[in-house]
Amino acid sequence: MEIHQYIGAAVIVPGVVFMLLAAVGVLRMPDTLMRMQAASKAGTLGVAFIAIGAATWLGTMFSAGAALLLIVLFMLTAPVASHLIGRAAYRHGGGLYHRTVLPKRDDEVDDGL
């Protein structure tokens, strides 16, 4: 094995750990708002580490470009999806943990969500 493969493997390991933490967070958190935070933050970081590690392991410019594209697309879409899930949970109040405190809103307008 060459040195770039060792470096790639060393970068993949923290990515796997972050993905494992995201999965544990989704299983352990009591409501939707907490679950979406665990999944989006740790999941995005885990995907970034794994993509960088895979590109380093392969050692080609094509794999580096593909990894960069994957990271950019994932960082653009994961927060948006997480925000929409959280907004829907907030608007409908469904499945929230009994100790979750939400502020009262002045603009209680139902816009279809």
N, CA, C and O of each residue as an XYZ file, in Angstrom:
452
protein
N       0.839     -1.195      0.000
C       0.000      0.000      0.000
C       0.872      1.242      0.000
O       1.953      1.273      0.588
N       0.370      2.262     -0.676
C       1.102      3.519     -0.737
C       0.647      4.447      0.380
O      -0.357      4.189      1.045
N       1.389      5.524      0.579
C       1.123      6.437      1.696
C      -0.250      7.097      1.580
O      -0.916      7.299      2.595
N      -0.688      7.437      0.370
C      -1.985      8.105      0.224
C      -3.138      7.176      0.612
O      -4.203      7.651      1.005
N      -2.943      5.877      0.508
C      -3.973      4.944      0.933
C      -4.068      4.876      2.455
O      -5.158      4.744      3.011
N      -2.919      4.968      3.123
C      -2.937      5.020      4.590
C      -3.600      6.305      5.086
O      -4.367      6.285      6.049
N      -3.298      7.413      4.425
C      -3.908      8.695      4.804
C      -5.413      8.648      4.550
O      -6.201      9.108      5.376
N      -5.807      8.091      3.409
C      -7.231      7.962      3.098
C      -7.966      7.122      4.129
O      -9.070      7.473      4.547
N      -7.363      6.019      4.540
C      -7.988      5.170      5.564
C      -8.075      5.901      6.894
O      -9.055      5.751      7.624
N      -7.061      6.688      7.212
C      -7.065      7.446      8.474
C      -8.130      8.531      8.467
O      -8.635      8.897      9.528
N      -8.484      9.052      7.303
C      -9.524     10.076      7.214
C     -10.918      9.437      7.190
O     -11.884     10.046      7.650
N     -11.025      8.239      6.667
C     -12.320      7.552      6.622
C     -12.785      7.154      8.020
O     -13.983      7.186      8.303
N     -11.861      6.783      8.889
C     -12.234      6.311     10.237
C     -13.030      7.363     11.023
O     -14.075      7.016     11.573
N     -12.594      8.627     11.105
C     -13.440      9.606     11.810
C     -14.799      9.814     11.128
O     -15.790     10.100     11.801
N     -14.849      9.673      9.803
C     -16.127      9.782      9.106
C     -17.087      8.694      9.520
O     -18.277      8.947      9.707
N     -16.581      7.488      9.663
C     -17.416      6.380     10.106
C     -17.877      6.611     11.541
O     -19.019      6.306     11.887
N     -16.993      7.150     12.374
C     -17.365      7.438     13.768
C     -18.472      8.495     13.813
O     -19.424      8.352     14.580
N     -18.362      9.549     13.009
C     -19.405     10.572     12.979
C     -20.730     10.002     12.469
O     -21.792     10.351     12.986
N     -20.676      9.138     11.472
C     -21.909      8.521     10.963
C     -22.537      7.627     12.032
O     -23.759      7.584     12.170
N     -21.700      6.917     12.785
C     -22.216      6.087     13.870
C     -22.865      6.950     14.949
O     -23.923      6.604     15.475
N     -22.229      8.072     15.276
C     -22.809      8.992     16.257
C     -24.132      9.576     15.763
O     -25.055      9.777     16.553
N     -24.226      9.847     14.474
C     -25.487     10.351     13.919
C     -26.583      9.301     14.049
O     -27.716      9.627     14.401
N     -26.252      8.051     13.769
C     -27.251      6.982     13.883
C     -27.678      6.790     15.337
O     -28.864      6.616     15.616
N     -26.726      6.820     16.255
C     -27.059      6.684     17.674
C     -27.902      7.876     18.124
O     -28.846      7.706     18.895
N     -27.575      9.070     17.655
C     -28.355     10.259     17.998
C     -29.784     10.172     17.516
O     -30.707     10.571     18.225
N     -29.979      9.648     16.305
C     -31.337      9.503     15.778
C     -32.123      8.493     16.618
O     -33.316      8.681     16.859
N     -31.468      7.441     17.056
C     -32.156      6.429     17.862
C     -32.429      6.894     19.289
O     -33.448      6.524     19.873
N     -31.537      7.695     19.855
C     -31.643      8.049     21.265
C     -32.417      9.333     21.549
O     -32.967      9.491     22.639
N     -32.468     10.240     20.598
C     -33.140     11.516     20.843
C     -34.648     11.323     20.908
O     -35.204     10.515     20.164
N     -35.319     12.064     21.800
C     -36.734     11.800     22.047
C     -37.715     12.430     21.059
O     -38.839     11.939     20.951
N     -37.357     13.480     20.338
C     -38.340     14.078     19.438
C     -37.724     14.469     18.103
O     -36.513     14.368     17.905
N     -38.575     14.913     17.201
C     -38.178     15.191     15.828
C     -37.128     16.287     15.733
O     -36.176     16.166     14.963
N     -37.288     17.346     16.500
C     -36.345     18.462     16.418
C     -34.943     18.037     16.843
O     -33.960     18.443     16.223
N     -34.843     17.243     17.868
C     -33.532     16.773     18.317
C     -32.945     15.745     17.357
O     -31.738     15.735     17.115
N     -33.795     14.884     16.813
C     -33.319     13.877     15.863
C     -32.775     14.511     14.598
O     -31.743     14.084     14.079
N     -33.466     15.529     14.097
C     -32.992     16.156     12.860
C     -31.663     16.860     13.074
O     -30.839     16.901     12.161
N     -31.438     17.409     14.245
C     -30.165     18.053     14.530
C     -29.039     17.020     14.555
O     -27.971     17.246     13.988
N     -29.278     15.901     15.205
C     -28.255     14.858     15.282
C     -27.936     14.298     13.902
O     -26.770     14.083     13.572
N     -28.951     14.067     13.111
C     -28.744     13.478     11.788
C     -28.058     14.450     10.833
O     -27.187     14.045     10.063
N     -28.435     15.715     10.871
C     -27.886     16.651      9.891
C     -26.456     17.062     10.209
O     -25.623     17.129      9.305
N     -26.158     17.333     11.454
C     -24.812     17.800     11.800
C     -23.772     16.694     11.674
O     -22.816     16.823     10.910
N     -23.955     15.618     12.415
C     -22.965     14.544     12.406
C     -22.958     13.797     11.074
O     -21.904     13.362     10.609
N     -24.114     13.649     10.470
C     -24.194     12.963      9.182
C     -23.455     13.701      8.083
O     -22.744     13.086      7.288
N     -23.616     15.008      8.030
C     -22.932     15.814      7.023
C     -21.425     15.771      7.222
O     -20.673     15.635      6.257
N     -20.989     15.884      8.449
C     -19.555     15.821      8.733
C     -19.000     14.434      8.408
O     -17.893     14.317      7.881
N     -19.758     13.393      8.716
C     -19.319     12.042      8.404
C     -19.188     11.806      6.912
O     -18.212     11.203      6.465
N     -20.154     12.270      6.135
C     -20.090     12.117      4.682
C     -18.890     12.878      4.120
O     -18.218     12.389      3.211
N     -18.620     14.054      4.645
C     -17.477     14.838      4.166
C     -16.161     14.104      4.428
O     -15.312     14.019      3.541
N     -15.992     13.577      5.633
C     -14.763     12.842      5.945
C     -14.619     11.599      5.075
O     -13.527     11.315      4.584
N     -15.695     10.862      4.879
C     -15.622      9.641      4.076
C     -15.317      9.974      2.617
O     -14.539      9.268      1.976
N     -15.914     11.030      2.089
C     -15.647     11.423      0.696
C     -14.199     11.877      0.517
O     -13.551     11.520     -0.468
N     -13.700     12.653      1.455
C     -12.300     13.094      1.378
C     -11.360     11.904      1.496
O     -10.368     11.814      0.772
N     -11.674     10.990      2.412
C     -10.842      9.800      2.568
C     -10.856      8.917      1.334
O      -9.818      8.384      0.941
N     -12.019      8.756      0.719
C     -12.104      7.937     -0.491
C     -11.328      8.587     -1.641
O     -10.650      7.895     -2.401
N     -11.424      9.898     -1.767
C     -10.680     10.593     -2.827
C      -9.182     10.483     -2.588
O      -8.411     10.309     -3.532
N      -8.772     10.584     -1.334
C      -7.352     10.452     -1.013
C      -6.886      9.018     -1.273
O      -5.797      8.807     -1.806
N      -7.702      8.042     -0.903
C      -7.367      6.636     -1.123
C      -7.156      6.352     -2.614
O      -6.187      5.699     -2.999
N      -8.083      6.855     -3.452
C      -7.996      6.596     -4.887
C      -6.874      7.401     -5.544
O      -6.203      6.911     -6.452
N      -6.676      8.629     -5.086
C      -5.548      9.426     -5.549
C      -5.644      9.951     -6.962
O      -4.611     10.219     -7.575
N      -6.844     10.111     -7.512
C      -6.988     10.668     -8.854
C      -7.713     12.011     -8.775
O      -8.434     12.290     -7.816
N      -7.511     12.817     -9.781
C      -8.192     14.109     -9.831
C      -9.691     13.931    -10.031
O     -10.481     14.722     -9.516
N     -10.090     12.907    -10.770
C     -11.512     12.644    -10.973
C     -12.193     12.333     -9.643
O     -13.279     12.844     -9.367
N     -11.566     11.506     -8.825
C     -12.170     11.167     -7.529
C     -12.187     12.383     -6.597
O     -13.115     12.538     -5.804
N     -11.182     13.235     -6.684
C     -11.179     14.455     -5.873
C     -12.310     15.390     -6.292
O     -12.969     15.985     -5.439
N     -12.538     15.524     -7.592
C     -13.635     16.357     -8.074
C     -14.990     15.793     -7.696
O     -15.895     16.532     -7.309
N     -15.127     14.475     -7.811
C     -16.393     13.842     -7.434
C     -16.649     13.996     -5.940
O     -17.782     14.246     -5.527
N     -15.607     13.850     -5.129
C     -15.759     14.012     -3.676
C     -16.141     15.449     -3.335
O     -16.997     15.680     -2.480
N     -15.513     16.408     -3.995
C     -15.840     17.807     -3.750
C     -17.284     18.103     -4.139
O     -17.992     18.795     -3.407
N     -17.724     17.587     -5.277
C     -19.104     17.775     -5.707
C     -20.077     17.137     -4.720
O     -21.104     17.730     -4.390
N     -19.762     15.942     -4.253
C     -20.612     15.260     -3.280
C     -20.725     16.062     -1.990
O     -21.817     16.215     -1.442
N     -19.610     16.567     -1.511
C     -19.623     17.340     -0.264
C     -20.439     18.615     -0.420
O     -21.236     18.953      0.455
N     -20.249     19.324     -1.526
C     -20.989     20.569     -1.755
C     -22.493     20.289     -1.854
O     -23.297     20.988     -1.237
N     -22.866     19.286     -2.616
C     -24.292     18.969     -2.759
C     -24.894     18.515     -1.436
O     -26.021     18.889     -1.112
N     -24.167     17.724     -0.676
C     -24.690     17.251      0.596
C     -24.826     18.405      1.585
O     -25.795     18.458      2.343
N     -23.867     19.326      1.586
C     -23.951     20.467      2.507
C     -25.029     21.461      2.095
O     -25.484     22.250      2.923
N     -25.441     21.438      0.848
C     -26.539     22.294      0.410
C     -27.902     21.668      0.689
O     -28.845     22.374      1.048
N     -28.013     20.352      0.527
C     -29.324     19.721      0.639
C     -29.668     19.250      2.045
O     -30.836     19.317      2.431
N     -28.713     18.784      2.817
C     -29.007     18.253      4.160
C     -29.575     19.327      5.096
O     -30.565     19.054      5.775
N     -29.004     20.528      5.166
C     -29.609     21.538      6.044
C     -30.999     21.979      5.590
O     -31.855     22.272      6.425
N     -31.230     22.028      4.291
C     -32.548     22.429      3.795
C     -33.593     21.377      4.166
O     -34.677     21.715      4.639
N     -33.264     20.109      3.950
C     -34.195     19.036      4.317
C     -34.430     19.023      5.825
O     -35.560     18.840      6.279
N     -33.375     19.216      6.591
C     -33.494     19.240      8.048
C     -34.371     20.408      8.498
O     -35.193     20.258      9.403
N     -34.199     21.554      7.876
C     -35.005     22.717      8.217
C     -36.484     22.471      7.914
O     -37.349     22.825      8.715
N     -36.773     21.870      6.767
C     -38.162     21.612      6.401
C     -38.809     20.597      7.338
O     -39.978     20.745      7.695
N     -38.074     19.583      7.734
C     -38.608     18.606      8.692
C     -38.880     19.285     10.031
O     -39.927     19.070     10.641
N     -37.938     20.100     10.483
C     -38.122     20.813     11.746
C     -39.269     21.803     11.695
O     -40.003     21.960     12.670
N     -39.424     22.465     10.570
C     -40.518     23.428     10.430
C     -41.869     22.733     10.457
O     -42.811     23.214     11.087
N     -41.959     21.603      9.775
C     -43.212     20.852      9.777
C     -43.530     20.345     11.185
O     -44.684     20.386     11.611
N     -42.519     19.871     11.903
C     -42.741     19.401     13.277
C     -43.161     20.554     14.181
O     -44.021     20.387     15.047
N     -42.560     21.714     13.982
C     -42.900     22.884     14.788
C     -44.323     23.350     14.513
O     -45.075     23.658     15.438
N     -44.686     23.399     13.239
C     -46.019     23.881     12.870
C     -47.131     22.947     13.348
O     -48.196     23.402     13.764
N     -46.881     21.661     13.286
C     -47.919     20.702     13.651
C     -47.802     20.224     15.091
O     -48.737     19.625     15.624
N     -46.665     20.482     15.721
C     -46.489     20.112     17.120
C     -46.549     18.623     17.364
O     -46.745     18.194     18.501
N     -46.389     17.846     16.353
C     -46.515     16.402     16.494
C     -45.219     15.746     16.922
O     -44.146     16.072     16.415
N     -45.327     14.829     17.849
C     -44.196     14.026     18.258
C     -43.132     14.751     19.041
O     -41.986     14.302     19.076
N     -43.473     15.862     19.672
C     -42.466     16.578     20.436
C     -42.355     16.000     21.843
O     -43.342     15.562     22.434
N     -41.153     16.009     22.353
C     -40.873     15.539     23.706
C     -41.602     16.435     24.695
O     -41.701     17.642     24.479
N     -42.109     15.862     25.770
C     -42.932     16.642     26.708
C     -42.145     17.764     27.389
O     -42.749     18.710     27.896
N     -40.837     17.681     27.413
C     -40.038     18.744     28.028
C     -39.499     19.752     27.020
O     -38.790     20.685     27.396
N     -39.831     19.570     25.744
C     -39.424     20.531     24.727
C     -40.291     21.770     24.855
O     -41.519     21.682     24.851
N     -39.652     22.921     24.968
C     -40.365     24.186     25.132
C     -40.238     24.970     23.836
O     -39.133     25.274     23.386
N     -41.365     25.290     23.248
C     -41.387     26.089     22.033
C     -41.967     27.463     22.352
O     -42.935     27.564     23.106
N     -41.390     28.515     21.788
C     -41.939     29.849     22.039
C     -43.282     30.023     21.344
O     -43.550     29.410     20.310
N     -44.112     30.862     21.926
C     -45.386     31.195     21.298
C     -45.117     32.093     20.109
O     -44.306     33.016     20.180
N     -45.808     31.811     19.013
C     -45.614     32.604     17.809
C     -46.751     33.594     17.661
O     -47.907     33.278     17.941
N     -46.417     34.789     17.221
C     -47.429     35.815     16.966
C     -48.106     35.629     15.617
O     -49.254     36.030     15.424
N     -47.399     35.031     14.708
C     -47.910     34.898     13.332
C     -48.351     33.457     13.059
O     -47.780     32.797     12.190
N     -49.321     32.978     13.758
C     -49.816     31.620     13.591
C     -50.602     31.511     12.288
O     -51.831     31.437     12.293
N     -49.886     31.503     11.190
C     -50.500     31.417      9.880
C     -50.217     30.036      9.306
O     -49.066     29.599      9.270
N     -51.252     29.357      8.863
C     -51.088     28.049      8.275
C     -50.847     28.238      6.781
O     -51.745     28.642      6.042
N     -49.629     27.941      6.348
C     -49.303     28.112      4.935
C     -49.249     26.783      4.197
O     -48.559     26.661      3.184
N     -49.966     25.798      4.693
C     -50.047     24.534      3.988
C     -49.075     23.482      4.484
O     -49.157     22.332      4.052
N     -48.164     23.830      5.369
C     -47.233     22.812      5.865
C     -47.823     22.176      7.057
O     -47.212     21.284      7.646
